[in-house]
Each structure stands twice: as structure tokens, then as C-alpha cells.
Amino acid sequence: MILTDNLLTSFIKTRSDTEEICAPLEIEDYVIQPIVDVSPPKWHLGHTTWFFEEFILSKYVANYKRFHPEYAYVFNSYYESVGKRVVRTDRGNLSRPTVSEVYEYRDYVTSHLQAFLEENSNEKIQDIVEIGIHHEKQHQELLITDIKYILGNNPLLPKYNETFTENPTSDQVSQYINIEEGIYEIGYKGHDFCYDNELGVHKVFLQEYNICNTLISNKEYLEFVEDNGYKNSLLWHAEAWDWINSYGIKVPLYWHNIEGRYHQYTLRGLKDLDLNAPVTHISYYEAFAFSQWKGERLPTEFEWEVAQQYFQWGLRWEWTESAYSPYPGYKKAIGALGEYNGKFMVNQKVLRGGSVATPQNHTRPTYRNFFHPYLRWQFTGLRLVKDT
């Protein structure tokens, strides 16, 4: 566990970083919720503040007075045991509290928690603060991807800023790395922060396999599109085939075919599709169909973890073939914080790595992200495996 001084510095920086992400927004951008999976930026600002107020200040600070008695209802997300909350689909209906009031709320909670931490170093409290910091870092990534969805579904396709780089390319020469058959240890072994779903170091047996050290590029994925990959039912799961036909899915999210040339909406605005950049904003359904088209497959999360030392990762969250489930011996934390990961271990796929939107010092080789297989508003991509 990090020391109190470092923890306090990390807390203050994390709070500042969140607000910096929102700095380019106009006031009208803060309340938009185009789809259920995308929350308004104003809600993210309030929810990450509520977390510290609910789990630390209201429980451990004597005579603490909440900033507003109804904010717990407005900014709770999915913590059933904490109390009632605004239905997720209705977050975009909240014209009040105002953006300025939410920033006042943030300042209030940040200053109170800072003062409290300067006088208190209880290990249990520090653990919750550390979880809260990483919880806010998760929401920083969601903020970026939610803002992109909000702006990217505006017919004007406005820019977020001129500095966010979402399409960096790897300098590695593409090749397949051979991993020998054997028994390998999986799970987090260190002493720093990790989530409970990474714990329970255990052994898995892996058959020999070859995994590509680079991600699939836009150029490679475009070949799939132009070969009518989205029209070939033999490449798709039945559920996925229904999905692409029901929603008219023909290309990755944010691709635009303009007069026969593909463009991509980025946070810098509409740009020519960068063929060398790794493909992104694809669902598990699309990743699987592409792997079928190539005659290869997606790695399991265990194959990815064993091989990750041989390639550069962190540009895209990488779909795996693994269902999100508990490791052997997994136990949820007692109380409301036990709702953080365990309750979602059904009907979701594991993603590994990180993305250009992931904050620094937040991901690691054992990090287990997870989403439903149809979702693609995150910076998601894929790499492939060849069996021997």
C-alpha cells in the first residue's frame, strides 16, 4: 500500500486530471446522454465525488455534513446496498444540479477529504481512498470515450481538442511469437494496488500456440470489410448476425465512407482513415468474425497474460475469447464495495491491456477489463492467435 503522503498527492492529482479532461467542453456538452451506455460528463464528475463522500467522509468524519442531501440519490450508480438511485437511462435528463454546482460539490468533497487525510492514516481508510482513486481513473477513461461518442454522434462532428492522440502506431515488426505448451501461473502477484478480480494466483495448462506481437491494423480490417465480411453469415455467431442486421452494422464505429474513401471520426475531428493505426471501436462480435475470416482465433485471457511480455500493449483494449468469471478462491469484499466487480461476472467478455484513453499507472498485465460482446464505444481492438 502506498504511503499517506503519496496517497494524498495521488488523490489531488486524480481529482485535477478529471477536471482537465472536461476543460475543452462547452456547457451544453455536459448533460448529453445519447445511449444508455454513455453517461453525461456532469454525471461522471458528480459520481466520482459521491464515491468519496459516501464511503469515507460520511462514515469516518465526525459530524460531517453532506454537500446536498439528495446527491446520494442523483449520483449513485449501481450500489444497490447503498440506497436508491436515478435510473441509468435517465442520467441525461438531469438539468439540475447545474454544472457549476457539481464543480462546487467536487471542491467541497476534495477539500474535506484532503483535510481529513492529512490527520488520519488508518490503513482501512487508505485502502478505500486508493480504490476511490482508481475508480475515478476508470471514469476518466469513460469520460474520454463518452465525450467522443457524444461529439461523434453530433452531425457537425465537432473536435474535442487538437492534442489527443488516439491512433499511435507500433514500431514492432509484425511476427508470431511461439509459446510452448505448459503450466503457467495467472493472476496478480505484487504488493501494489490491484482489483479483487485479479487475485487468486492459480495455474492453468496451455497448449502450444503462436500469438501475433502486433494488433490488427485498419488496413487489414478494411480488407475484411471490402471482402464483404459483414455480409458473410458463416463468419458470425448467430447472435452477432442478428445484431449487425438489426442495427445495420457495416463498418467499425466512427468509420465514414465519403465518396468512396474511408474516414474516421477522432477527437481531433473527421480525418482520413489511418491505415497503419490499429483498428478500434469494434465489438467482440466483429473481432470474432474477423478472426474467422483470417482462419485464426482470438487469444484467451490466459494466453494473452503469458505472452504479453513479448509485445507492446496499451494502445487498445484487446478482446479475448474468455468469459468474465471469478478466479479460483475469489471472494467478494464485505459490504457495498463487494458490488464493485463480482456482480458483473455474467454474460461478459474479458479484455486485456489498456488503451490510449487509460490513465497512467492504472493498468497492468493482470488487469481484467470486461464488457458485453456488442459494445464498441471503448478503444477496443484485437490481436490474433495461430494454433500449431
C-alpha positions in Angstrom: 0.0 0.0 0.0 1.4 3.4 -0.9 2.3 5.9 1.9 -0.2 8.5 3.1 1.8 11.4 1.6 1.9 9.7 -1.8 -1.7 8.7 -1.5 -2.8 12.3 -0.8 -0.7 13.6 -3.8 -2.3 10.9 -6.0 -5.8 11.8 -4.8 -5.3 15.5 -5.5 -3.8 14.9 -8.9 -6.5 12.4 -9.9 -9.2 15.0 -9.0 -7.5 17.6 -11.1 -7.0 15.3 -14.0 -10.7 14.5 -14.2 -11.5 18.2 -14.5 -8.8 18.7 -17.1 -10.5 16.1 -19.3 -13.6 18.2 -19.1 -11.9 21.6 -19.8 -12.5 21.6 -23.6 -16.2 21.0 -23.2 -18.9 23.6 -23.8 -21.6 23.8 -21.1 -24.1 22.2 -23.4 -21.9 19.1 -23.7 -22.1 18.2 -20.0 -25.6 16.8 -19.9 -25.9 14.8 -23.1 -26.6 11.0 -22.9 -27.1 9.6 -26.5 -27.4 5.9 -25.4 -27.7 4.1 -22.1 -24.0 3.1 -22.0 -22.8 6.7 -22.3 -23.2 8.8 -19.2 -23.2 12.6 -19.3 -19.9 14.2 -18.3 -21.6 16.1 -15.5 -22.8 12.8 -14.0 -19.2 11.4 -14.1 -18.0 14.4 -12.2 -20.6 14.0 -9.6 -20.4 10.2 -9.3 -16.7 10.1 -8.6 -17.2 12.7 -5.9 -20.1 10.9 -4.4 -17.9 7.8 -4.0 -15.5 9.6 -1.6 -18.4 11.3 0.2 -20.4 8.1 0.6 -17.6 5.6 1.5 -15.3 7.8 3.5 -16.5 11.2 4.7 -20.0 10.2 5.7 -18.7 7.1 7.6 -15.4 8.3 9.2 -15.6 12.1 9.7 -17.4 13.1 12.9 -20.4 15.4 12.3 -19.7 15.6 8.5 -22.4 17.5 6.7 -23.2 16.3 3.2 -23.0 18.9 0.5 -26.6 18.2 -0.6 -28.9 15.6 1.0 -30.2 14.3 -2.4 -26.9 14.0 -4.2 -26.5 10.4 -3.0 -29.7 9.6 -4.9 -28.6 11.5 -8.0 -25.0 10.2 -8.3 -25.1 6.6 -7.0 -24.6 4.2 -9.9 -25.2 0.5 -9.2 -24.6 0.2 -5.5 -27.9 -1.4 -4.5 -26.9 -1.8 -0.9 -26.2 1.9 -0.5 -29.6 3.1 -1.5 -31.9 4.2 -4.3 -30.6 5.9 -7.4 -31.6 7.6 -10.6 -32.2 5.0 -13.3 -29.2 4.8 -15.6 -31.2 5.7 -18.7 -32.3 9.0 -17.0 -28.9 10.5 -16.2 -29.2 12.7 -19.3 -32.5 14.2 -18.0 -30.8 15.9 -15.1 -30.6 19.6 -16.0 -30.1 20.2 -12.2 -27.8 20.3 -10.4 -26.1 22.7 -12.7 -22.5 22.2 -13.9 -21.3 24.9 -11.6 -23.0 23.3 -8.7 -21.4 20.0 -9.5 -17.9 21.6 -9.5 -18.7 23.2 -6.2 -19.6 19.7 -4.9 -16.3 18.4 -6.2 -14.4 21.3 -4.4 -16.3 20.7 -1.2 -15.6 17.0 -1.0 -12.0 17.3 -2.2 -11.1 19.9 0.4 -12.8 17.9 3.2 -11.2 14.7 2.3 -7.8 16.3 1.9 -8.1 17.9 5.4 -9.2 14.5 6.8 -6.3 12.5 5.2 -3.7 15.0 6.5 -4.8 14.0 10.0 -5.7 10.3 9.5 -3.6 7.4 8.2 -5.8 4.5 9.2 -5.0 1.6 6.9 -8.6 0.7 6.2 -9.3 4.3 5.2 -6.2 4.5 3.0 -7.4 1.3 1.2 -10.7 2.8 0.4 -9.1 6.1 -0.8 -6.9 4.0 -3.1 -9.9 2.2 -4.5 -11.6 5.6 -5.0 -8.6 6.9 -6.9 -8.6 4.0 -9.3 -12.4 4.2 -9.5 -12.0 7.8 -10.6 -9.3 6.8 -13.1 -11.7 4.3 -14.6 -14.2 7.1 -15.0 -11.6 9.3 -16.6 -11.3 6.7 -19.4 -15.1 6.6 -19.6 -15.2 10.3 -19.8 -13.0 10.4 -22.8 -14.9 7.7 -24.6 -18.3 9.1 -23.6 -17.3 12.5 -24.8 -16.1 11.0 -28.1 -19.5 9.3 -28.5 -21.4 12.5 -27.7 -19.4 14.6 -30.1 -19.1 11.8 -32.7 -22.8 11.4 -33.0 -23.4 15.1 -33.5 -23.9 15.8 -37.2 -21.3 18.6 -37.0 -18.7 16.1 -35.9 -17.0 18.7 -33.6 -13.5 18.5 -32.4 -12.7 17.8 -28.7 -9.2 19.2 -28.9 -6.2 19.3 -31.2 -3.9 17.3 -28.9 -5.5 13.9 -28.1 -3.6 11.2 -30.0 -5.7 8.2 -30.4 -4.0 6.5 -33.4 -0.4 5.9 -32.5 1.4 3.1 -34.3 3.7 0.4 -33.1 7.3 0.3 -34.2 7.4 -3.5 -33.9 7.8 -5.7 -36.9 4.8 -8.0 -37.0 5.5 -11.6 -36.2 4.0 -14.5 -34.4 5.5 -15.5 -31.0 5.6 -19.1 -30.1 4.5 -20.1 -26.6 5.3 -23.6 -25.6 2.9 -26.0 -24.1 3.0 -25.9 -20.3 1.6 -25.0 -16.9 1.6 -21.2 -16.2 0.7 -19.1 -13.2 -2.1 -16.5 -13.7 -3.1 -13.6 -11.5 -1.6 -10.6 -9.6 1.5 -11.4 -7.6 2.7 -7.9 -6.5 2.1 -5.8 -3.4 0.7 -2.6 -5.0 -2.9 -1.9 -5.9 -5.0 -4.3 -7.9 -8.7 -5.2 -8.2 -10.1 -8.2 -6.4 -10.9 -9.9 -9.8 -7.1 -10.2 -10.5 -6.5 -12.1 -7.2 -6.2 -15.8 -6.6 -2.9 -16.7 -8.3 -3.6 -20.1 -9.9 -2.1 -22.4 -12.5 -3.5 -23.0 -16.0 -2.4 -25.5 -18.6 -1.9 -24.1 -22.1 -1.5 -25.9 -25.4 1.3 -24.6 -27.6 0.2 -21.6 -29.6 1.5 -18.7 -31.7 0.4 -15.1 -30.9 0.9 -12.1 -33.0 3.0 -9.4 -31.4 1.1 -6.6 -33.2 -2.6 -5.6 -33.3 -4.7 -5.8 -36.4 -4.5 -2.6 -38.3 -7.1 -0.5 -40.1 -5.6 -1.7 -43.4 -6.1 -5.4 -42.5 -9.6 -4.7 -41.2 -10.5 -2.7 -44.3 -9.7 -5.8 -46.4 -12.2 -7.7 -44.4 -14.8 -5.0 -45.0 -14.2 -4.9 -48.7 -14.3 -8.7 -48.9 -17.9 -8.4 -47.7 -17.1 -9.7 -44.3 -20.2 -8.1 -42.9 -22.4 -9.9 -45.4 -21.0 -13.4 -44.9 -23.2 -15.1 -42.3 -20.8 -18.0 -42.0 -18.3 -15.8 -40.1 -20.6 -14.6 -37.4 -22.2 -16.0 -34.2 -26.0 -16.3 -34.6 -26.5 -13.6 -32.0 -23.9 -11.4 -33.7 -25.6 -11.9 -37.1 -28.9 -10.7 -35.7 -27.1 -7.7 -34.2 -25.4 -6.4 -37.3 -28.6 -6.9 -39.3 -30.9 -5.3 -36.7 -28.7 -2.2 -36.4 -27.3 -2.0 -39.9 -23.7 -2.5 -38.8 -21.3 -2.4 -41.8 -18.1 -1.0 -40.5 -16.4 -0.2 -37.1 -17.9 2.7 -35.1 -16.9 6.1 -36.3 -15.9 5.0 -39.8 -17.5 7.1 -42.6 -17.4 6.2 -46.3 -17.4 9.6 -48.1 -17.4 9.4 -51.9 -15.7 6.0 -51.9 -12.9 6.9 -49.3 -13.0 5.9 -45.7 -12.7 8.5 -42.9 -12.7 8.1 -39.2 -14.1 10.5 -36.6 -11.5 11.2 -34.0 -11.3 13.5 -31.0 -9.5 15.9 -33.4 -12.4 15.8 -35.8 -13.0 13.8 -39.0 -9.8 12.5 -40.5 -8.7 10.2 -43.4 -8.6 6.6 -42.1 -5.1 5.9 -40.9 -4.4 2.5 -42.5 -1.4 1.9 -40.3 -3.1 2.5 -37.0 -4.6 -0.4 -35.0 -8.3 -0.9 -35.7 -10.5 0.3 -32.9 -14.1 0.7 -31.7 -15.1 -2.8 -32.7 -17.3 -5.3 -30.7 -16.3 -8.8 -29.7 -18.7 -9.9 -32.4 -16.7 -8.1 -35.0 -13.3 -9.3 -33.6 -14.5 -12.9 -33.7 -15.8 -12.6 -37.2 -12.6 -11.1 -38.4 -10.6 -13.9 -36.8 -12.8 -16.4 -38.6 -12.2 -14.6 -41.9 -8.4 -14.8 -41.3 -8.6 -18.5 -40.3 -7.2 -17.8 -36.9 -8.7 -17.0 -33.5 -8.7 -14.6 -30.5 -6.4 -15.5 -27.6 -7.8 -16.5 -24.2 -7.1 -14.0 -21.4 -4.6 -16.6 -20.0 -2.7 -16.9 -23.4 -2.6 -13.1 -23.5 -1.2 -12.7 -20.0 1.5 -15.3 -20.5 2.6 -13.8 -23.8 2.2 -10.0 -23.1 5.9 -9.6 -22.2 6.7 -10.1 -25.9 4.7 -7.3 -27.4 3.8 -3.7 -26.8 0.3 -3.3 -25.4 -1.8 -0.4 -24.2 -3.0 1.1 -27.5 -6.3 -0.7 -27.5 -8.3 -2.8 -25.1 -8.0 -6.3 -26.6 -10.9 -8.7 -26.9 -10.2 -12.2 -25.7 -12.1 -15.4 -26.0 -12.5 -15.7 -22.3 -15.8 -15.2 -20.4 -15.6 -12.9 -17.4 -15.7 -15.3 -14.4 -14.1 -15.5 -10.9 -10.7 -17.0 -10.4 -10.4 -20.0 -8.0 -11.0 -18.9 -4.4 -12.4 -15.5 -5.4 -14.4 -13.8 -2.6 -16.2 -10.5 -2.8 -15.4 -7.8 -0.3 -17.8 -7.4 2.5 -20.4 -4.6 2.2 -21.1 -2.2 -0.7 -17.6 -2.3 -2.1 -18.2 -6.0 -2.8 -20.5 -4.9 -5.6 -17.6 -3.4 -7.5 -16.6 -6.4 -9.7 -18.2 -9.7 -8.6 -21.8 -8.8 -9.5 -20.9 -8.4 -13.2 -19.4 -11.8 -13.7 -22.0 -13.0 -16.2 -22.5 -12.6 -20.0 -19.4 -10.5 -20.5 -16.1 -11.0 -22.3 -12.7 -10.1 -20.8 -10.5 -7.5 -22.4 -6.8 -7.2 -21.6 -4.2 -4.5 -22.0 -5.3 -0.8 -21.9 -5.9 1.9 -24.4 -4.9 5.4 -25.4 -7.6 6.7 -23.0 -6.4 4.7 -20.0 -4.8 6.9 -17.3 -1.2 6.4 -16.3 -0.5 4.0 -13.5 -3.8 2.4 -13.8 -3.4 -0.8 -15.9 -1.0 -3.8 -15.6 -0.6 -7.2 -17.2 -3.1 -8.8 -14.9 -5.8 -6.2 -15.3 -9.2 -7.7 -16.3 -11.5 -5.3 -18.1 -14.9 -6.6 -19.2 -17.8 -5.6 -21.4 -20.8 -7.1 -23.1 -19.9 -8.5 -26.5 -21.9 -6.0 -28.6 -20.2 -2.9 -27.0 -17.7 -0.9 -29.1 -17.6 2.7 -27.8 -14.4 2.0 -26.0 -11.0 1.9 -27.8 -11.2 -1.8 -28.4 -9.2 -3.8 -30.9 -7.7 -7.3 -31.4 -4.7 -9.5 -32.0 -4.7 -13.0 -33.3 -3.5 -16.5 -32.4 -2.5 -19.3 -34.7 -2.6 -22.8 -33.3 0.3 -25.1 -34.1 
